[in-house]
């Protein structure tokens, strides 16, 4: 990895197939150990069940209220500055249970690549 500053690009947000919106803050082969994305889930939306093969993920809740389901744990409500730890291969989804957008950082290690994403059924 080389020293650098990555500028936030608000127009770079895109819809992702699980039902959320993503802005990649840092995801590069130059820094293969970690990726950081800003995720946004609209009110009333629950993302699709999915897992990440060989990739650990952490959600850092920035704004809003959510309900996360991971592995065999009972659903848990999450709020600003809560951190959700998701081991590699663990079934996961998150619901926005608030009135405004649910916004969180998704921090993956190693970095997220689309080939690790696995759709799962209910």
Contact map, one row per residue, 1 for C-alpha under 8 A:
11100000000000000000000000000110000000000000000000000000000000000000000000000000000000000000000000000000000000000000000000
11110000000000000000000000000100000000000000000000000000000000000000000000000000000000000000000000000000000000000000000000
11111000000000000000000000000000000000000000000000000000000000000000000000000000000000000000000000000000000000000000000000
01111100000000000000000000000000000000000000000000000000000000000000000000000000000000000000000000000000000000000000000000
00111110000000000000000000000000000000000000000000000000000000000000000000000000000000000000000000000000000000000000000000
00011111000000000000000011000000000000000000000000000000000000000000000000000000000000000000000000000000000000000000000000
00001111100000000000000010000000000000000000000000000000000000000000000000000000000000000000000000000000000000000000000000
00000111110000000000000010000000000000000000000000000000000000000000000000000000000000000000000000000000000000000000000000
00000011111100000000001000000000000000000000000000000000000000000000000000000000000000000000000000000000000000000000000000
00000001111110000000001000000000000000000000000000000000000000000000000000000000000000000000000000000000000000000000000000
00000000111110000000000000000000000000000000000000000000000000000000000000000000000000000000000000000000000000000000000000
00000000111111000000001100000000000000000000000000000000000000000000000000000000000000000000000000000000000000000000000000
00000000011111100000111100000000000000000000000000000000000000000000000000000000000000000000000000000000000000000000000000
00000000000111110000111000000000000000000000000000000000000000000000000000000000000000000000000000000000000000000000000000
00000000000011111011110000000000000000000000000000000000000000000000000000000000000000000000000000000000000000000000000000
00000000000001111111110000000000000000000000000000000000000000000000000000000000000000000000000000000000000000000000000000
00000000000000111111000000000000000000000000000000000000000000000000000000000000000000000000000000000000000000000000000000
00000000000000011111000000000000000000000000001111000000000000000000000000000000000000000000000000000000000000000000000000
00000000000000111111100000000000000000001000111100000000000000000000000000000000000000000000000000000000000000000000000000
00000000000000111111110000000000000000111100001000000000000000000000000000000000000000000000000000000000000000000000000000
00000000000011110011111000000000000000111000000000000000000000000000000000000000000000000000000000000000000000000000000000
00000000000011110001111100000000000011110000000000000000000000000000000000000000000000000000000000000000000000000000000000
00000000110111000000111110000000000011100000000000000000000000000000000000000000000000000000000000000000000000000000000000
00000000000110000000011111100000000111000000000000000000000000000000000000000000000000000000000000000000000000000000000000
00000111000000000000001111100000001111000000000000000000000000000000000000000000000000000000000000000000000000000000000000
00000100000000000000000111110000001110000000000000000000000000000000000000000000000000000000000000000000000000000000000000
00000000000000000000000111111011011110000000000000000000000000000000000000000000000000000000000000000000000000110000000000
00000000000000000000000001111111001000000000000000000000000000000000000000000000000000000000000000000000000000100000000000
00000000000000000000000000111111000000000000000000000000000000000000000000000000000000000000000000000000000000000000000000
11000000000000000000000000011111000000000000000000000000000000000000000000000000000000000000000000000000000000000000000000
10000000000000000000000000111111111000000000000000000000000000000000000000000000000000000000000000000000000000100000000000
00000000000000000000000000111111111000000000000000000000000000000000000000000000000000000000000000000000000001100000000000
00000000000000000000000000000011111000000000000000000000000000000000000000000000000000000000000000000000000011100000000000
00000000000000000000000000100011111100000000000000000000000000000000000000000000000000000000000000000000001111110000000000
00000000000000000000000011110011111110000000000000000000000000000000000000000000000000000000000000000000011111110000000000
00000000000000000000000111100000011111000000000000000000000000000000000000000000000000000000000000000000111100100000000000
00000000000000000000011111100000001111100000000000000000000000000000000000000000000000000000000000000000111000000000000000
00000000000000000000011110000000000111110000000000000000000000000000000000000000000000000000000000000011110000000000000000
00000000000000000001111000000000000011111000000000000000000000000000000000000000000000000000000000000011110000000000000000
00000000000000000001110000000000000001111100000000000000000000000000000000000000000000000000000000001111000000000000000000
00000000000000000011100000000000000000111110111000000000000000000000000000000000000000000000001100001110000000000000000000
00000000000000000001000000000000000000011111100000000000000000000000000000000000000000000000000100011100000000000000000000
00000000000000000000000000000000000000001111100000000000000000000000000000000000000000000000000111111100000000000000000000
00000000000000000000000000000000000000000111110000000000000000000000000000000000000000000000001111000000000000000000000000
00000000000000000010000000000000000000001111111000000000000000000000000000000000000000000000001100000000000000000000000000
00000000000000000010000000000000000000001001111100000000000000000000000000000000000000000000111100000000000000000000000000
00000000000000000111000000000000000000001000111110000000000000000000000000000000000000000000111000000000000000000000000000
00000000000000000110000000000000000000000000011111000000000000000000000000000000000000000000100000000000000000000000001100
00000000000000000100000000000000000000000000001111100000000000000000000000000000000000000011100000000000000000000000001111
00000000000000000100000000000000000000000000000111110000000000000000000000000000000000000011100000000000000000000000111110
00000000000000000000000000000000000000000000000011111000000000000000000000000000000000011111000000000000000000000000111100
00000000000000000000000000000000000000000000000001111111000000000000000000000000000000011100000000000000000000000001110000
00000000000000000000000000000000000000000000000000111110000000000000000000000000000000011000000000000000000000000001110000
00000000000000000000000000000000000000000000000000011111000000000000000000000000000000011000000000000000000000000001000000
00000000000000000000000000000000000000000000000000011111100000000000000000000000000000111000000000000000000111110001000000
00000000000000000000000000000000000000000000000000010111110000000000000000000000000011111000000000000000000111000000000000
00000000000000000000000000000000000000000000000000000011111000000000000000000000000011110000000000000000011110000000000000
00000000000000000000000000000000000000000000000000000001111100000000000000000000001111000000000000000000111100000000000000
00000000000000000000000000000000000000000000000000000000111110000000000000000000001110000000000000000001111000000000000000
00000000000000000000000000000000000000000000000000000000011111000000000000000001111100000000000000000001111000000000000000
00000000000000000000000000000000000000000000000000000000001111110000000000000111111000000000000000000111100000000000000000
00000000000000000000000000000000000000000000000000000000000111110000000000000011100000000000000000000111100000000000000000
00000000000000000000000000000000000000000000000000000000000011111000000000000011000000000000000000001111000000000000000000
00000000000000000000000000000000000000000000000000000000000011111100000000000011000000000000000101111110000000000000000000
00000000000000000000000000000000000000000000000000000000000000111110000000001111000000000000000111000100000000000000000000
00000000000000000000000000000000000000000000000000000000000000011111000000001110000000000000011111000100000000000000000000
00000000000000000000000000000000000000000000000000000000000000001111100000111100000000000000011110000000000000000000000000
00000000000000000000000000000000000000000000000000000000000000000111110000111100000000000001111000000000000000000000000000
00000000000000000000000000000000000000000000000000000000000000000011111011110000000000000011110000000000000000000000000000
00000000000000000000000000000000000000000000000000000000000000000001111111100000000001000111100000000000000000000000000000
00000000000000000000000000000000000000000000000000000000000000000000111110000000000000000111000000000000000000000000000000
00000000000000000000000000000000000000000000000000000000000000000000011111000000000000000000000000000000000000000000000000
00000000000000000000000000000000000000000000000000000000000000000000111111100000000000000000000000000000000000000000000000
00000000000000000000000000000000000000000000000000000000000000000000110111110000000000000000000000000000000000000000000000
00000000000000000000000000000000000000000000000000000000000000000011110011111000000000000000000000000000000000000000000000
00000000000000000000000000000000000000000000000000000000000000000011100001111100000000000000000000000000000000000000000000
00000000000000000000000000000000000000000000000000000000000000001111000000111110000000000000000000000000000000000000000000
00000000000000000000000000000000000000000000000000000000000010001111000000011111010000000000000000000000000000000000000000
00000000000000000000000000000000000000000000000000000000000011111100000000001111110000000000000000000000000000000000000000
00000000000000000000000000000000000000000000000000000000000111111000000000000111110000000000000000000000000000000000000000
00000000000000000000000000000000000000000000000000000000000111000000000000000011111000000000000000000000000000000000000000
00000000000000000000000000000000000000000000000000000000000110000000000000000111111100000000000000000000000000000000000000
00000000000000000000000000000000000000000000000000000000011110000000000000000000111110000000000000000000000000000000000000
00000000000000000000000000000000000000000000000000000000011100000000000000000000011111000000000000000000000000000000000000
00000000000000000000000000000000000000000000000000000001111000000000000000000000001111100000000000000000000000000000000000
00000000000000000000000000000000000000000000000000000001110000000000010000000000000111110101000000000000000000000000000000
00000000000000000000000000000000000000000000000000000011100000000000000000000000000011111100000000000000000000000000000000
00000000000000000000000000000000000000000000000000111111100000000000000000000000000001111100000000000000000000000000000000
00000000000000000000000000000000000000000000000000111111000000000000000000000000000000111110000000000000000000000000000000
00000000000000000000000000000000000000000000000000110000000000000000011000000000000001111111000000000000000000000000000000
00000000000000000000000000000000000000000000000011100000000000000000111000000000000000001111100000000000000000000000000100
00000000000000000000000000000000000000000000000011100000000000000001111000000000000001000111110000000000000000000000000000
00000000000000000000000000000000000000000000011111000000000000000001110000000000000000000011111000000000000000000000000000
00000000000000000000000000000000000000000000011000000000000000000111100000000000000000000001111100000000000000000000000000
00000000000000000000000000000000000000001001111000000000000000000111000000000000000000000000111110000000000000000000000000
00000000000000000000000000000000000000001111110000000000000000011110000000000000000000000000011111001100000000000000000000
00000000000000000000000000000000000000000011000000000000000000001110000000000000000000000000001111100000000000000000000000
00000000000000000000000000000000000000000011000000000000000000011100000000000000000000000000000111111100000000000000000000
00000000000000000000000000000000000000000010000000000000000000010000000000000000000000000000000011111000000000000000000000
00000000000000000000000000000000000000000110000000000000000000010000000000000000000000000000000001111100000000000000000000
00000000000000000000000000000000000000011110000000000000000000110000000000000000000000000000000101111110000000000000000000
00000000000000000000000000000000000000011110000000000000000011111100000000000000000000000000000101011111000000000000000000
00000000000000000000000000000000000001111000000000000000000011110000000000000000000000000000000000001111100000000000000000
00000000000000000000000000000000000001110000000000000000001111100000000000000000000000000000000000000111110000000000000000
00000000000000000000000000000000000111100000000000000000011111000000000000000000000000000000000000000011111000000000000000
00000000000000000000000000000000001111100000000000000000111100000000000000000000000000000000000000000001111100000000000000
00000000000000000000000000000000011110000000000000000000111100000000000000000000000000000000000000000000111110000000000000
00000000000000000000000000000000011100000000000000000011110000000000000000000000000000000000000000000000011111110000000000
00000000000000000000000000000000111000000000000000000011100000000000000000000000000000000000000000000000001111110000000000
00000000000000000000000000000001111000000000000000000011000000000000000000000000000000000000000000000000000111110000000000
00000000000000000000000000110011111100000000000000000010000000000000000000000000000000000000000000000000000111111000000000
00000000000000000000000000100000011000000000000000000010000000000000000000000000000000000000000000000000000111111101000000
00000000000000000000000000000000000000000000000000000000000000000000000000000000000000000000000000000000000000111111100000
00000000000000000000000000000000000000000000000000000000000000000000000000000000000000000000000000000000000000011111100000
00000000000000000000000000000000000000000000000000000000000000000000000000000000000000000000000000000000000000001111110000
00000000000000000000000000000000000000000000000000011110000000000000000000000000000000000000000000000000000000011111110000
00000000000000000000000000000000000000000000000001111000000000000000000000000000000000000000000000000000000000001111111000
00000000000000000000000000000000000000000000000001111000000000000000000000000000000000000000000000000000000000000011111100
00000000000000000000000000000000000000000000000111100000000000000000000000000000000000000000000000000000000000000000111110
00000000000000000000000000000000000000000000000111100000000000000000000000000000000000000010000000000000000000000000011111
00000000000000000000000000000000000000000000000011000000000000000000000000000000000000000000000000000000000000000000001111
00000000000000000000000000000000000000000000000010000000000000000000000000000000000000000000000000000000000000000000000111
